[in-house]
């Protein structure tokens, strides 16, 4: 699944491995589905929510400490 997300840190040029990013999103989306009891029909919502959460998490990981 392509999201158009370019996983490059905003203030540095350290890229996040796209395969690792997808793996992290897949794990988070799976946890969301598991929490709902794997009720069908929410797969895309789970994926998009997980993707946004991982993007936010990655952004905070790379914030420079001032």
SULRA-V331243 format. One record per helix or strand of 3 or more residues. SS is the DSSP state (~ for helix, > for strand). FROM is the first residue (numbers start at 1). LEN is the number of residues. Records with the same first field share a line. If there is no record, write none. Layout:
SS: FROM-LEN + FROM-LEN
//
This chain:
~: 18-18 + 43-19
//
